[in-house]
Amino acid sequence: MKISKVTPMVMGTEWRNITFVKVETDDGLVGAAAVRALNRTDAVNGYLNEAVPRYVLGEDPFNIEKLVNRMYLEDYGRAGEIVMTGIALIETACWDIVGQALGVPVYKLIGGALRDRIKAYANGWYTVERTPEEFYKAAKVVVAKGYKALKFDPFGAGFFEIEREQKLRVISLVEAVRDAVGPEVEILVEMHGRFNPVTAIELARELAPFKPSWYEEPVPPENPAAMKKVADAIAPLGIPIATGERLHTSFEYRELFELQAADIIQTDITHFAGILNTKKLAAWAANYYMLMAPHNVGGPYSTAAALHLDATLPNFKIQEYFNDFSEAFVKEAALGLPEVVDGYFALPTAPGLGLKLNEEVIKAHPQRTLHFNLFAEDWHKRQVKS
């Protein structure tokens, strides 16, 4: 079996372009994968235009380690977000093909399932005005859908510091969400790497009475020592630090692990060379007693890849999911993904990733010219004008 064709396709939504890659083989099997490459869709496709003929066409899709190693190594330049994203698309689609060829779901090829359902948390649900009343109502909708955990960024367009008036507003928003969901539902506070350490620490202490289950990326990701400063200061509160979505190679994790500057790792499979590379990282993280909560802001294929990985990880915590609060056609772009029921995904059971690509839906929603800016006012409404 050889890879005979690779076809990228882009589907546009209100605030994200999702890149699908269809990988075909000479014996008729077809695998697929997808990514939301934030503001860098064309860059990823440009990389694939060069890398696919060089490394992928004519190769055996079973030789996943060989494919990944060549794509990572043989261009010589250091691999970052774009390269690791392109590798992930090919790698994940190959797992899809291998599972179909052998008639088993992907998780059975990477160690088998430790659990038969995957806990999920909702994101993207708070596309409303930044008032306690609106956040309260929106959080109620999440709980009504059965979720037992939800994440949100209440900080507006803040960066490094925020004014006292905004701090009080943030406190009121978090308080409203806690009041809406009650004491048993987990709330996860997203900081999007906005703050300097002292501001992050102050905000963490102010929000601690509302019992968040983590603070995510309290400072920018480039400086693990700054993350360590925050982690040490809030450790007495008993609230963990989560980070990792903007780290793209295992080398970038080394200092974070050695400093023990985080408690929960949020690697994005679609930006980290794929399923197997992320599984290797999870095993390394387990040596530091760190949990895995994979970042996932894509469509059905990125979610399916995450679920197959999640099923196999001893140190898995919870899985992010946006698409219950997005346009309906995002789910329709690939059929077969389990729905979230009572806060959990069922384990996929069909061969490969278990999805069927719907190219007609993708074609009906072409790529949009988007700049999704998390440091702009009202970014959380996720409505970007072309």
C-alpha positions in Angstrom: 0.0 0.0 0.0 1.3 3.4 -1.0 0.0 7.0 -0.5 -1.0 8.2 -4.0 -2.7 11.6 -3.3 -3.0 14.2 -0.7 -5.7 16.9 -1.0 -6.0 19.8 1.4 -9.4 21.5 1.7 -10.4 24.5 3.8 -13.8 25.2 5.4 -14.5 28.7 6.7 -16.6 29.5 9.7 -17.5 32.7 11.6 -14.1 32.8 13.4 -11.9 30.0 12.2 -10.8 28.3 9.1 -10.5 24.5 9.4 -8.0 22.8 7.1 -8.9 19.2 6.2 -6.4 16.9 4.5 -7.6 13.8 2.6 -4.9 11.1 2.1 -5.6 8.5 -0.5 -3.8 5.2 -1.1 -3.3 3.1 -4.3 -5.6 0.4 -3.0 -8.6 2.7 -2.4 -8.4 3.5 1.3 -8.8 7.1 2.3 -7.8 8.7 5.6 -8.3 12.2 6.8 -7.3 14.7 9.4 -7.9 18.4 10.2 -6.6 21.4 12.1 -7.7 24.9 13.0 -4.4 26.8 12.3 -5.0 30.2 14.0 -4.4 32.9 11.4 -1.9 30.7 9.6 -4.1 28.5 7.3 -2.2 29.5 4.1 1.1 29.0 5.8 0.2 25.4 6.7 -1.0 24.7 3.2 2.1 26.2 1.7 4.3 23.9 3.8 2.2 20.9 2.7 2.7 21.9 -1.0 6.4 21.5 -0.5 6.5 18.6 2.0 4.0 16.2 0.5 5.8 15.5 -2.8 9.1 15.4 -1.0 8.2 13.0 1.9 4.7 11.6 1.6 3.7 10.5 -1.9 4.7 6.9 -2.6 5.2 6.1 1.1 3.6 3.3 3.0 1.1 4.8 5.5 2.0 2.1 8.0 5.5 3.6 8.3 4.3 6.4 10.5 7.6 6.9 12.5 9.5 7.1 9.2 7.2 9.7 7.7 7.3 11.8 10.9 11.0 11.6 11.4 11.8 12.5 7.8 9.4 15.5 7.8 10.9 16.7 11.1 14.5 16.1 10.3 15.3 16.3 6.7 14.4 20.0 6.0 17.2 20.9 8.5 15.5 24.1 9.7 14.0 24.0 13.2 10.5 22.7 13.3 7.9 25.0 14.8 4.1 25.5 14.7 3.7 25.3 10.9 5.9 22.2 10.4 4.5 20.4 13.4 1.0 21.1 12.2 1.7 19.8 8.7 3.3 16.7 10.2 0.3 16.1 12.4 -2.2 16.3 9.5 -0.3 13.5 7.6 0.4 11.4 10.7 -3.2 11.5 11.9 -4.6 10.6 8.5 -2.1 7.7 8.3 -3.5 6.3 11.6 -7.0 6.6 10.1 -5.8 4.5 7.1 -4.0 1.9 9.2 -7.1 1.5 11.4 -9.3 1.0 8.4 -6.9 -1.4 6.8 -6.8 -3.6 10.0 -10.5 -3.1 10.9 -9.9 -1.6 14.3 -10.3 1.9 15.9 -7.0 3.8 16.3 -6.9 3.5 20.1 -6.5 -0.3 19.8 -3.3 0.4 17.8 -1.7 2.6 20.4 -2.2 0.5 23.6 -5.9 0.0 23.9 -8.5 1.8 26.0 -8.2 2.4 29.7 -11.7 3.9 29.8 -15.0 3.5 27.9 -16.0 7.2 28.0 -14.2 10.5 27.8 -15.0 13.4 30.1 -15.5 16.7 28.2 -15.7 20.4 29.0 -17.4 23.0 26.9 -15.7 26.0 25.4 -17.0 28.7 23.0 -20.3 29.1 24.9 -19.9 32.7 26.1 -20.4 34.6 22.9 -22.5 37.2 24.7 -22.1 40.6 26.3 -19.5 40.7 29.1 -22.1 41.2 31.9 -22.8 38.9 34.8 -26.4 38.5 33.7 -25.4 37.4 30.2 -22.7 35.0 31.4 -25.1 33.6 34.0 -27.7 32.8 31.3 -25.1 31.4 28.9 -23.6 29.1 31.6 -27.1 27.8 32.3 -27.4 26.6 28.7 -24.1 24.7 29.0 -25.3 22.8 32.1 -28.7 22.1 30.4 -26.7 20.3 27.7 -25.4 18.0 30.3 -21.8 19.3 30.7 -20.2 18.9 34.0 -17.3 21.3 33.2 -16.9 24.5 31.2 -14.1 26.9 30.4 -14.1 30.6 29.8 -11.8 33.7 29.5 -13.4 36.5 31.5 -10.6 39.0 31.0 -11.6 40.8 27.9 -8.7 42.2 25.9 -6.3 42.4 28.8 -2.6 42.1 28.4 0.1 42.2 31.2 -2.1 44.3 33.5 -5.8 45.3 33.6 -7.4 48.3 35.3 -9.0 48.0 38.7 -12.4 48.5 37.2 -11.9 45.6 34.9 -10.6 43.4 37.7 -13.9 43.9 39.5 -15.8 43.1 36.4 -13.8 39.9 36.0 -14.7 38.9 39.5 -18.4 39.5 38.9 -18.3 37.4 35.7 -16.7 34.4 37.4 -19.1 34.8 40.4 -22.0 34.8 38.0 -20.9 31.6 36.3 -20.3 29.8 39.6 -23.8 30.9 40.7 -25.3 29.6 37.5 -23.7 26.2 37.5 -23.7 25.4 41.2 -21.0 23.9 43.3 -20.6 20.5 41.5 -19.8 21.7 38.0 -16.2 22.4 37.3 -15.2 25.9 36.0 -11.9 26.3 34.2 -10.5 29.8 34.0 -8.6 30.6 30.8 -6.1 33.4 30.9 -4.7 33.0 27.3 -1.2 34.0 28.4 -2.3 37.6 29.0 -0.6 38.6 32.2 2.7 39.3 33.9 3.3 37.0 36.9 2.3 39.5 39.6 -1.0 40.3 37.9 -1.7 36.6 37.3 -1.1 35.8 40.9 -3.3 38.6 42.1 -6.2 37.5 39.9 -5.7 33.9 40.9 -6.1 34.8 44.5 -9.1 37.0 43.9 -10.9 34.2 42.0 -10.0 31.4 44.3 -13.2 31.6 46.3 -15.1 30.4 43.2 -13.1 27.2 43.2 -11.8 27.0 39.7 -10.4 23.7 38.7 -7.5 25.3 36.9 -5.9 28.5 35.8 -4.8 28.2 32.1 -1.8 29.8 30.6 -1.6 32.6 33.2 1.5 34.1 31.6 2.8 33.9 28.0 4.3 30.4 27.2 7.8 31.4 26.2 9.2 31.8 29.8 8.8 28.7 32.0 10.5 30.5 34.9 7.7 33.0 34.9 5.1 30.2 34.9 7.0 28.6 37.8 6.7 31.9 39.7 3.0 31.8 39.3 2.6 28.1 40.1 4.6 28.4 43.3 2.6 31.5 44.5 -0.8 29.9 44.0 0.1 26.3 45.0 -1.2 27.0 48.6 -4.6 27.7 47.0 -4.7 24.1 45.8 -5.6 25.3 42.2 -3.5 23.8 39.4 -1.8 25.5 36.5 -2.6 24.3 33.0 -0.5 25.1 29.9 1.0 23.7 26.7 -1.2 24.5 23.7 1.4 26.8 22.2 4.4 24.5 22.8 5.0 22.5 19.6 8.0 20.2 20.3 9.1 18.0 23.2 12.2 20.2 23.6 10.0 23.2 24.4 8.4 21.1 27.2 11.8 20.1 28.8 12.3 23.2 31.0 8.6 23.3 31.9 8.8 19.7 33.2 12.1 20.1 34.9 10.9 23.2 36.7 7.6 21.4 37.5 6.0 24.7 36.5 2.6 23.3 35.6 0.2 20.6 36.8 -1.8 19.9 33.7 -0.5 19.7 30.1 -2.7 20.9 27.2 -0.8 19.7 24.2 -2.7 20.2 20.9 -2.3 17.0 18.9 -2.8 18.9 15.6 0.2 21.2 16.3 2.4 18.5 17.9 3.2 16.1 15.0 0.1 14.0 15.7 -1.2 11.2 17.9 1.9 9.2 18.6 4.2 12.1 19.4 1.6 13.4 21.9 1.3 10.0 23.5 5.1 9.9 24.0 4.9 13.4 25.7 2.1 12.2 28.0 4.3 9.3 29.2 7.1 11.8 29.9 4.7 14.1 31.7 3.5 11.2 33.9 6.9 11.0 35.5 6.2 14.4 36.9 2.7 13.4 38.0 1.3 15.8 35.4 -2.2 15.3 33.9 -3.1 15.6 30.2 -6.0 17.7 29.0 -5.5 18.0 25.2 -6.2 21.4 23.6 -8.8 21.1 20.9 -10.3 24.0 19.0 -11.0 22.2 15.7 -13.8 20.2 14.1 -14.7 16.5 14.1 -11.4 15.1 13.0 -9.3 16.9 15.6 -11.8 15.8 18.3 -11.8 12.2 17.1 -8.0 12.1 17.2 -8.1 13.5 20.7 -10.7 10.9 21.9 -8.6 8.0 20.5 -5.5 9.3 22.4 -7.5 10.1 25.5 -8.8 6.6 25.8 -5.2 5.2 26.2 -3.6 7.7 28.6 -3.2 6.8 32.3 -2.8 10.5 33.1 -5.8 11.8 31.1 -7.9 14.4 32.8 -10.5 16.0 30.5 -11.1 16.9 26.8 -11.9 20.3 25.4 -14.8 20.7 22.9 -16.2 23.7 21.1 -18.7 22.3 18.5 -21.8 22.2 20.6 -21.6 26.0 20.5 -20.7 26.5 16.9 -22.3 26.5 13.5 -24.1 23.2 12.9 -22.3 22.6 9.6 -19.0 22.1 11.5 -20.2 18.8 12.9 -21.7 17.9 9.5 -18.3 18.2 7.8 -17.5 14.7 9.0 -20.1 12.2 10.3 -19.6 9.6 13.0 -18.3 11.5 16.0 -20.1 10.6 19.3 -22.0 13.4 20.9 -21.4 14.6 24.4 -24.0 13.0 26.7 -24.2 13.8 30.4 -20.7 15.4 30.1 -19.0 12.5 28.4 -18.1 11.3 24.9 -18.6 7.6 24.3 -15.6 5.8 23.0 -15.5 5.6 19.2 -15.8 2.1 17.9 -15.6 2.2 14.1 -12.3 1.4 12.3 -9.7 4.1 12.0 -10.8 7.5 13.4 -14.4 6.4 12.8 -15.5 9.3 10.7 -16.8 9.8 7.1 -15.6 13.0 5.4 -18.4 15.1 3.9 -16.7 17.1 1.1 -19.9 18.7 0.0 -20.3 20.5 3.3 -16.7 21.7 3.2 -17.1 23.0 -0.4 -20.3 24.8 0.7 -18.3 26.9 3.2 -15.1 28.1 1.6 -12.1 29.6 3.3 -12.7 33.1 4.7 -10.2 35.9 5.1 -10.1 36.1 8.9 -8.0 37.6 11.6 -9.1 36.2 15.0 -7.4 38.5 17.5 -7.7 37.5 21.2 -6.4 40.9 22.2 -9.2 42.9 20.5 -12.4 44.1 22.3 -15.2 41.6 22.2 -13.1 38.8 20.7 -15.0 36.3 22.8 -18.1 36.8 20.6 -16.2 34.9 17.9 -17.7 36.9 15.0 -15.0 38.0 12.7 -15.7 40.2 9.7 -14.1 39.2 6.4 
